[in-house]
Amino acid sequence: MDSIELKNLQAPLKEKYRSEPESALITLKAQGDIGEGISCTIQTGQALIEAGLHPATGGTGQLACSGDLLLEALVACAGVTLQAVASAIGVEIKSGQVKAEGDLDFRGTLGVSKEVAVGFRTIRLSFHLDTNATAEQMVSISKLTERYCVVYQTLTKGVNVETQYESSK
């Protein structure tokens, strides 16, 4: 997709969101069914994903790890965003690879140490691109990708999560 096609695709949406700001507020949803053993099955738009414990917490490694899914969501969002912003500024990305790595200390996850935080300590996101972009264009692509990637912004800025528990009893 080139910049003209992208602009033509997004122009009516942008105009609608300017004139009707409330129409831009959309609630994305995910749902999972608690499974056998220690697992949860998530229905995505394309497939079922069965998530379970990471081997470092007693899992077999045969089920998806939620930490991996988080990194995969970051990679997917950043990759799509990068392609969109590159197209918007007229830069061709011939091919590329997006990688995310995150460091966890499972002593926190397993409650071995209250001093160790639960969650990722650091996440590294890297892009390896085959492109003829200039150094200046690469700076723009980098800034715009980070600015408009939903998952990146959510992770770096944080978000309030409201929880609710109900019992059928």
C-alpha positions in Angstrom: 0.0 0.0 0.0 1.4 3.4 -0.9 0.9 6.7 0.9 -2.0 7.8 -1.4 -3.9 4.5 -0.9 -3.4 4.8 2.8 -4.5 8.4 2.9 -7.6 7.6 0.8 -8.4 4.7 3.1 -8.1 6.7 6.3 -9.4 10.2 5.2 -13.1 9.4 5.6 -12.4 7.9 9.1 -10.3 10.9 10.2 -13.0 13.3 9.0 -15.7 11.3 10.8 -13.7 11.3 14.0 -13.1 15.1 13.7 -16.8 15.8 13.2 -18.1 13.1 15.5 -15.5 12.6 18.2 -17.6 10.1 20.1 -17.5 7.7 17.1 -13.7 7.3 17.6 -14.2 5.7 21.0 -14.3 2.0 20.4 -14.1 -0.8 23.1 -11.9 -3.7 22.0 -12.8 -7.0 23.8 -11.1 -10.3 24.5 -12.6 -13.3 26.2 -11.1 -16.5 27.5 -12.6 -19.7 28.9 -11.0 -21.2 31.9 -9.7 -24.6 30.9 -8.7 -27.9 32.4 -5.6 -27.9 34.6 -4.2 -24.5 34.7 -5.1 -23.0 31.3 -7.3 -20.5 29.6 -8.5 -20.6 26.0 -8.7 -17.4 24.1 -10.7 -17.0 20.8 -8.9 -14.6 18.5 -10.2 -13.4 15.2 -8.3 -16.2 13.4 -7.7 -19.1 15.8 -7.9 -20.4 19.3 -5.0 -19.9 21.7 -4.6 -22.0 24.8 -2.5 -20.2 27.4 -0.9 -21.9 30.4 2.0 -21.7 32.8 5.5 -20.9 31.5 8.0 -23.7 32.2 9.7 -21.4 34.7 6.5 -21.6 36.8 5.8 -25.3 36.3 4.3 -25.4 32.8 5.1 -27.9 30.2 5.9 -25.4 27.5 3.2 -26.8 25.3 0.7 -24.0 25.9 1.2 -20.3 25.0 2.7 -18.2 27.8 0.9 -14.9 28.5 4.2 -13.1 28.6 5.0 -14.3 25.1 1.6 -13.2 24.0 2.2 -9.7 25.4 5.5 -9.5 23.4 3.8 -10.9 20.3 1.1 -8.2 20.6 3.8 -5.6 20.8 5.6 -7.0 17.8 2.4 -7.2 15.7 1.3 -3.7 16.6 4.7 -2.2 16.1 5.2 -3.9 12.8 1.8 -2.8 11.4 2.3 0.7 12.7 5.8 0.9 11.2 4.4 -0.2 7.8 1.6 2.4 8.0 3.8 5.3 9.0 6.4 4.4 6.4 3.7 4.2 3.7 2.3 7.6 4.9 5.6 9.3 4.4 6.4 7.5 1.2 9.1 5.2 2.4 9.2 1.6 1.0 9.9 -1.2 3.4 11.0 -4.1 1.2 11.1 -6.5 4.1 12.0 -6.6 7.7 11.8 -8.2 11.1 10.5 -6.9 14.4 11.7 -8.5 17.6 10.7 -8.1 21.2 12.5 -9.6 24.2 11.6 -9.1 27.8 13.3 -10.0 31.1 11.4 -11.5 33.9 12.5 -12.6 37.4 10.2 -15.5 38.2 10.9 -15.1 42.0 8.3 -12.4 41.9 5.8 -14.4 39.9 6.0 -17.4 42.2 6.0 -15.3 45.4 9.5 -16.5 46.4 10.6 -12.9 47.1 8.3 -10.0 47.9 11.1 -7.6 47.0 11.1 -8.8 43.4 8.5 -7.1 41.1 6.0 -9.3 39.2 6.2 -8.6 35.5 8.8 -7.6 32.9 11.8 -5.6 34.2 12.8 -4.5 30.7 11.4 -5.0 27.2 13.7 -4.5 24.2 12.0 -3.8 20.8 14.2 -3.9 17.7 13.6 -3.5 14.0 15.8 -4.9 11.2 14.6 -3.3 7.9 15.5 -3.7 4.3 14.7 -0.2 3.0 16.3 2.7 1.1 15.1 5.2 3.7 17.5 8.0 4.6 18.7 8.5 8.1 16.3 11.4 8.5 13.4 9.2 7.3 14.4 6.5 9.7 14.3 9.0 12.6 10.7 9.9 11.5 9.7 6.3 11.1 11.0 5.6 14.6 9.3 8.5 16.2 6.0 8.0 14.5 6.0 4.2 15.1 6.5 4.8 18.8 3.9 7.6 18.9 1.1 5.7 17.2 1.7 2.1 18.3 -1.2 1.3 20.7 0.6 -1.5 22.5 3.9 0.4 22.8 2.1 3.5 24.2 0.1 1.4 26.6 3.2 -0.4 27.9 5.3 2.8 28.2 2.6 5.1 29.6 0.7 2.6 31.7 -3.1 2.3 31.9 -5.6 2.0 34.7 -7.0 -1.6 34.8 -10.4 -2.0 36.5 -11.0 -5.5 37.8 -14.2 -7.3 38.8 -14.8 -10.8 40.1 -18.2 -12.5 40.2 -19.2 -15.9 41.4 -22.2 -17.8 40.1 -22.9 -19.1 43.6 
